[in-house]
Amino acid sequence: MSYLRLVRNFDTIIMEFKTIIEPFKIKSVESIHMSTEQERIAYLEKAHYNPFLLKSQEVIIDLLTDSGTSAMSNEQWAGIMRGDESYAGAKSWERLEFEINDLTGYPYILPTHQGRAAEHILYSYLGGAGKTFISNTHFDTTRANIEFNGATAIDIPTPAAKDRNSSDPFKGNLDTTKLDSLLAETGSDNIGAVILTVTNNSGGGQPVSMQNAIDVSAICKKHNVLFILDCCRIAENAYFIRHFEKGYESVTYREIAEQMFSLADGAIMSAKKDALVNMGGFLAVRNEALAEACTSLLIINEGFSTYGGLSGRDMEAIAIGLREVFDADYLNYRIKSTRYLGEHMREKGVPVIYPIGGHAVYVDAGLLYPHIPTDQYPGQALVCELYKIGGIRAVEIGSVMFGKYDEDQKLVPAPIELVRLAIPRRVYTQSHIDYVIEVFDEIIRNAKNTRGLRITKEPKFLRHFTAHFEPM
């Protein structure tokens, strides 16, 4: 470990080192089957070249998602043992309700089994034919829940998001100029909600500034439109605000999150991300009438209003995780370890979205494989190569996930062909990440020989989960 420099942190002098160590000790381990390339080729063929269809024991490093893949702390496991499994009014519900209310300030809280269940409840109630939802970038399940009910989902990311190499620290922002004109043009009666996703997952995991949230809030109030935060990575977003937005240098991460919640009318959270748990989510709102309408849907679709599809054990773990995630040592490790992977890949010439976000590294597969046309899915080609060469499972976030067909059944591609390497929280050590970096050496060497794929089977919605492919 090499000493770098002394830095002043408020009134305390601390030493800063180049090596960022995991701020935790490991008490339990899970074995990994170190498969051979020949085995993986057979596994991939059996899975129809779709990593979602692989078995977990066939994967060496699983970067498919950071959702529900966290390692829980000893305190969370202790909370599991305290879980009150009463059907109504459980003590575990009281603890969860208190923590969410204390963090968000919203009085009406609806627990759900995960974030997309909260999306389904809220957006099916607010949406329908003729309604429009506007976001910095809708994620796949958000867009599906909106469009499944006949509404329209519009993305208006900041113009800076188009520049892959720009060092703008807040490329996850929503374009507020477009928002103002869109709301004026569409009319408030036709708007379901404005959704600000923090961090902007589909936009390369880029953070959103507090000023952008302030501006979005003001525009929504001006047009009398509902403003919803998709807040599943709000702690990670708070890190970027504190370190890169002027005026927040001395504000705690939790206080930053609390301020952002204060700007919105409600929030949806998949607790499987920044609550550091394997299952759970919630919808929280200010408006009593909206809460009552959504509660009826909650009881029909999820469960009674004080458990909403969750066990008492789950609620205990979420309540504890919502506290732990704002720990300064944890967030420093989380962001810097993700940046470690991204920076090393970038040094090798891998075209990544820059700056590196908090939960994942995003590769521009279209630039990595310029010889593969979009209708042969360069992102899907890359995720297959990563698995074949190194046993690494990642996810395509390009024209497989977001591409559509026009009236002539011709592919309308996504704006960019991304592959996301999402880092599970508190799961992998630096040696695992160094292995991923090493695999990219072979990816680059073999880039010109990599072939695209075609789809042989697909559903109408969320096709990336279950589609079948074959090599061209």
Stockholm file with secondary structure:
# STOCKHOLM 1.0

chainA/1-472         MSYLRLVRNFDTIIMEFKTIIEPFKIKSVESIHMSTEQERIAYLEKAHYNPFLLKSQEVIIDLLTDSGTSAMSNEQWAGIMRGDESYAGAKSWERLEFEINDLTGYPYILPTHQGRAAEHILYSYLGGAGKTFISNTHFDTTRANIEFNGATAIDIPTPAAKDRNSSDPFKGNLDTTKLDSLLAETGSDNIGAVILTVTNNSGGGQPVSMQNAIDVSAICKKHNVLFILDCCRIAENAYFIRHFEKGYESVTYREIAEQMFSLADGAIMSAKKDALVNMGGFLAVRNEALAEACTSLLIINEGFSTYGGLSGRDMEAIAIGLREVFDADYLNYRIKSTRYLGEHMREKGVPVIYPIGGHAVYVDAGLLYPHIPTDQYPGQALVCELYKIGGIRAVEIGSVMFGKYDEDQKLVPAPIELVRLAIPRRVYTQSHIDYVIEVFDEIIRNAKNTRGLRITKEPKFLRHFTAHFEPM
#=GR chainA/1-472 SS CCEEEEEEETTEEEEEESSCCCSSCCCCCCCCCCCCHHHHHHHHHHTTTCGGGSCGGGCSEECSCSSSCCCCCHHHHHHHHHCCCCSSSCHHHHHHHHHHHHHHCCSEEEEESSHHHHHHHHHHHHCSTTCEEEESCCCHHHHHHHHHTTCEEEECBCGGGGCTTCCCTTTTCBCHHHHHHHHHHHCGGGEEEEEEESSBTTTTSBCCCHHHHHHHHHHHHHHTCCEEEECTTHHHHHHHHHHHSTTCTTSCHHHHHHHHHHTSSEEEEETTTTTCCSSCEEEEESCHHHHHHHHHHHHHHTCCTTTTTCCHHHHHHHHHHHHHTTCHHHHHHHHHHHHHHHHHHHHTTCCBCSSCCSSEEEEEHHHHCTTSCGGGCHHHHHHHHHHHHHCEECEEESTTTSCEECTTSCEECCSSCEEEEECCTTTCCHHHHHHHHHHHHHHHHTGGGCCCEEEEECCSSSHHHHCEEEEC
#=GC SS_cons         CCEEEEEEETTEEEEEESSCCCSSCCCCCCCCCCCCHHHHHHHHHHTTTCGGGSCGGGCSEECSCSSSCCCCCHHHHHHHHHCCCCSSSCHHHHHHHHHHHHHHCCSEEEEESSHHHHHHHHHHHHCSTTCEEEESCCCHHHHHHHHHTTCEEEECBCGGGGCTTCCCTTTTCBCHHHHHHHHHHHCGGGEEEEEEESSBTTTTSBCCCHHHHHHHHHHHHHHTCCEEEECTTHHHHHHHHHHHSTTCTTSCHHHHHHHHHHTSSEEEEETTTTTCCSSCEEEEESCHHHHHHHHHHHHHHTCCTTTTTCCHHHHHHHHHHHHHTTCHHHHHHHHHHHHHHHHHHHHTTCCBCSSCCSSEEEEEHHHHCTTSCGGGCHHHHHHHHHHHHHCEECEEESTTTSCEECTTSCEECCSSCEEEEECCTTTCCHHHHHHHHHHHHHHHHTGGGCCCEEEEECCSSSHHHHCEEEEC
//
